[in-house]
Amino acid sequence: MKKYLYRSVLVLLIAVTAGLAEQKEKTGTTGFVFLKIPASARQIGMGETGIALPNAGSDAIFVNPALASLIPQRNGVSFSYGDWYLDTQHQTFSYTRNMDLLGTLGFHILNYNFGEMSKTRVFSSYEADLIQEGDNNKYMDLGTFTAGAYSVGLTYARQLTDKFSIGTNIKYVRETIDIHAADNMVADIGFIFFTGFKSLRVGAYLQNFGLETEYVTETFKMPQTMTLGLSGELLGSYDSPNYVSFTLEAKHPNDESEKIHAGLEGLWNNLITLRCGYKIGSDYEKFTLGMGIRFIYKMKKFQLDMAYMDHDYLLTTMRYTLSMEL
């Protein structure tokens, strides 16, 4: 049985990563792309990986909902903030509730703010004739407009056995640009399997599965991504005060070429965490770095994480996540 499982996982990984050689042009074929922005500083710090890391906290909702079933605390909360590219902002909130044998319930809110932009239109031929000679202004100033997007969703996760867990998110998503808007319902589903071979774990995550939707007069697909991943400890174990974990994931999005991401995370004395990651197949984003600190305040456990991601042409980005165990 184990040999069959390992071979199956290997075949799936090869099937996904084989697409790296194809390089099909799929950019711009989906909408709601804000759903692809990673929401966890820990995830970003490890090269946007983590679907097979059990100690995810309430951030599991955004990384792989199956991980929420492994949260031992009764309540978990996380807040995240990131300055994204071109002066946009990305914020998230998540909450999980451990219901013991009934599984784990969760809730999340994700907001993406595009900011305020100038609104103009081209002068009509009649208006252009009225413009004074020598005035090269071809556009009429109509003030400003705003744009943004958000996602609200529920999570359910459960351990089916001591080695296998499954979880799902059901999300309502909406995006607005000035007076126009589009919305849809999408779903995520993921699992994690403890192989029993040392600390090796296997995870899978299908993100943003949903029907096509319409914006004004155009229809477009959801930004679906299928991720398969492995993780394990090189030193210690994930529930010990000191460990070093690795992650390796193959990502198959429906609007980009396939990619392979890898990451490392080291915890020292149950206090300081250091992370790094690398993304193979990404044209402009390669290295990521991150760190975290754990502390106790008023008998509650807190963890503050931050991550740095470089870009060859756009500005670098920072992400901050505060997690609590209540």
MOJO-V972726 format. One record per backbone hydrogen bond with DSSP energy under -0.5 kcal/mol. CO is the residue of the C=O (numbers start at 0). NH is the residue of the N-H. E is the energy in kcal/mol with one decimal. If there is no record, write none. Layout:
co: (CO | CO)
nh: (NH | NH)
e: (E | E)
This chain:
co: (0 | 1 | 2 | 3 | 4 | 5 | 6 | 7 | 8 | 9 | 10 | 11 | 12 | 13 | 15 | 16 | 17 | 18 | 18 | 23 | 25 | 28 | 30 | 31 | 32 | 33 | 39 | 40 | 41 | 42 | 42 | 43 | 49 | 51 | 53 | 55 | 56 | 57 | 58 | 58 | 59 | 63 | 64 | 65 | 66 | 67 | 69 | 73 | 74 | 75 | 76 | 77 | 78 | 79 | 80 | 81 | 81 | 82 | 83 | 83 | 84 | 87 | 88 | 89 | 90 | 91 | 92 | 93 | 94 | 95 | 96 | 96 | 98 | 99 | 102 | 103 | 104 | 105 | 106 | 107 | 108 | 109 | 110 | 111 | 111 | 112 | 114 | 116 | 117 | 118 | 120 | 123 | 124 | 125 | 126 | 126 | 127 | 131 | 133 | 135 | 137 | 139 | 139 | 142 | 144 | 145 | 146 | 146 | 147 | 148 | 149 | 150 | 151 | 152 | 153 | 154 | 155 | 156 | 157 | 157 | 162 | 163 | 163 | 164 | 165 | 166 | 167 | 168 | 169 | 170 | 170 | 171 | 172 | 173 | 174 | 175 | 176 | 179 | 181 | 183 | 185 | 186 | 187 | 188 | 189 | 190 | 191 | 192 | 192 | 195 | 196 | 199 | 199 | 200 | 201 | 202 | 203 | 204 | 204 | 205 | 206 | 207 | 208 | 212 | 214 | 214 | 217 | 219 | 220 | 221 | 223 | 224 | 224 | 225 | 226 | 227 | 228 | 229 | 230 | 231 | 234 | 236 | 240 | 241 | 242 | 243 | 243 | 244 | 245 | 246 | 247 | 248 | 249 | 250 | 251 | 258 | 259 | 260 | 261 | 262 | 263 | 264 | 265 | 266 | 267 | 267 | 270 | 271 | 272 | 273 | 274 | 275 | 276 | 277 | 277 | 278 | 279 | 283 | 285 | 286 | 287 | 288 | 289 | 290 | 291 | 292 | 294 | 296 | 299 | 300 | 301 | 302 | 302 | 303 | 304 | 305 | 306 | 307 | 308 | 316 | 317 | 318 | 319 | 320 | 320 | 321 | 322 | 323 | 323 | 324)
nh: (4 | 5 | 6 | 7 | 8 | 9 | 10 | 11 | 12 | 13 | 14 | 15 | 16 | 17 | 18 | 19 | 20 | 21 | 22 | 25 | 28 | 220 | 222 | 34 | 35 | 36 | 43 | 44 | 45 | 47 | 48 | 46 | 52 | 53 | 55 | 58 | 59 | 60 | 61 | 62 | 63 | 66 | 67 | 68 | 69 | 70 | 71 | 97 | 325 | 95 | 323 | 93 | 321 | 91 | 319 | 83 | 89 | 317 | 86 | 87 | 87 | 83 | 112 | 81 | 110 | 79 | 108 | 77 | 106 | 75 | 98 | 104 | 101 | 102 | 98 | 156 | 96 | 154 | 94 | 152 | 92 | 150 | 90 | 113 | 148 | 88 | 146 | 144 | 119 | 141 | 139 | 127 | 128 | 129 | 129 | 130 | 130 | 134 | 135 | 137 | 122 | 120 | 141 | 118 | 116 | 177 | 113 | 114 | 175 | 111 | 173 | 109 | 171 | 107 | 169 | 105 | 167 | 103 | 159 | 165 | 193 | 159 | 160 | 191 | 157 | 189 | 155 | 187 | 153 | 172 | 185 | 151 | 183 | 149 | 181 | 147 | 179 | 176 | 174 | 172 | 170 | 208 | 168 | 205 | 166 | 203 | 164 | 194 | 201 | 197 | 199 | 194 | 195 | 230 | 192 | 228 | 190 | 206 | 226 | 188 | 224 | 209 | 186 | 219 | 216 | 217 | 214 | 212 | 30 | 223 | 253 | 206 | 226 | 251 | 204 | 249 | 202 | 247 | 200 | 245 | 243 | 239 | 269 | 236 | 266 | 233 | 234 | 264 | 231 | 262 | 229 | 260 | 227 | 258 | 225 | 250 | 279 | 248 | 277 | 246 | 275 | 244 | 273 | 242 | 270 | 271 | 293 | 267 | 291 | 265 | 289 | 263 | 287 | 261 | 279 | 281 | 259 | 311 | 278 | 309 | 276 | 307 | 274 | 305 | 272 | 303 | 301 | 299 | 296 | 324 | 294 | 304 | 322 | 292 | 320 | 290 | 318 | 288 | 316 | 308 | 82 | 306 | 80 | 304 | 322 | 78 | 302 | 76 | 325 | 300)
e: (-2.2 | -2.8 | -2.3 | -2.2 | -2.6 | -2.3 | -2.5 | -2.3 | -2.5 | -2.4 | -2.5 | -2.1 | -2.7 | -1.9 | -1.1 | -1.9 | -1.6 | -1.3 | -1.1 | -1.0 | -1.2 | -1.0 | -0.5 | -2.0 | -1.9 | -1.3 | -2.3 | -2.5 | -1.2 | -1.8 | -1.3 | -1.8 | -1.7 | -0.6 | -1.7 | -0.8 | -1.8 | -1.5 | -1.7 | -1.3 | -2.3 | -2.2 | -1.3 | -1.3 | -1.6 | -1.2 | -0.6 | -2.7 | -2.2 | -2.4 | -3.1 | -2.1 | -2.8 | -2.2 | -2.9 | -0.9 | -2.4 | -0.7 | -0.6 | -0.5 | -0.9 | -2.2 | -2.7 | -2.3 | -3.0 | -2.1 | -2.3 | -2.0 | -2.3 | -2.0 | -0.6 | -2.4 | -1.8 | -1.7 | -2.8 | -2.2 | -3.0 | -2.2 | -2.4 | -1.9 | -2.4 | -2.5 | -2.7 | -0.6 | -2.3 | -1.9 | -1.1 | -2.5 | -0.5 | -3.3 | -3.5 | -2.8 | -1.5 | -0.8 | -0.7 | -0.7 | -0.7 | -2.0 | -0.8 | -0.5 | -1.9 | -1.3 | -0.6 | -2.9 | -2.9 | -2.5 | -1.8 | -0.6 | -3.0 | -3.2 | -2.3 | -2.7 | -3.1 | -2.0 | -2.4 | -2.0 | -2.4 | -3.2 | -0.7 | -2.2 | -2.8 | -1.6 | -1.9 | -1.9 | -2.5 | -2.5 | -2.2 | -2.2 | -2.1 | -0.5 | -2.5 | -2.3 | -2.1 | -2.4 | -2.2 | -2.1 | -2.3 | -2.5 | -2.8 | -2.7 | -3.0 | -3.1 | -1.9 | -3.0 | -2.3 | -2.1 | -2.2 | -0.8 | -2.6 | -1.1 | -2.3 | -1.7 | -0.6 | -1.8 | -3.1 | -2.6 | -2.2 | -0.6 | -2.5 | -2.2 | -1.6 | -0.5 | -2.1 | -2.3 | -0.9 | -2.6 | -3.4 | -2.1 | -2.5 | -2.1 | -2.1 | -2.6 | -0.5 | -2.7 | -2.3 | -3.0 | -2.6 | -2.2 | -2.6 | -2.7 | -2.1 | -2.2 | -2.9 | -0.5 | -2.4 | -3.0 | -1.5 | -2.2 | -1.5 | -2.0 | -2.7 | -2.7 | -2.3 | -2.1 | -1.9 | -2.9 | -3.4 | -3.0 | -2.4 | -2.2 | -1.8 | -3.1 | -2.3 | -1.5 | -2.1 | -1.8 | -2.3 | -2.6 | -2.3 | -2.7 | -1.9 | -2.5 | -1.9 | -2.4 | -0.6 | -0.6 | -2.4 | -1.9 | -1.3 | -1.5 | -2.0 | -3.3 | -2.8 | -2.6 | -2.6 | -2.5 | -3.0 | -1.4 | -2.4 | -2.2 | -2.2 | -0.5 | -2.9 | -2.1 | -2.5 | -2.2 | -1.9 | -2.3 | -2.2 | -2.1 | -1.3 | -2.1 | -2.7 | -3.0 | -0.5 | -2.4 | -2.2 | -2.2 | -0.5 | -0.9)
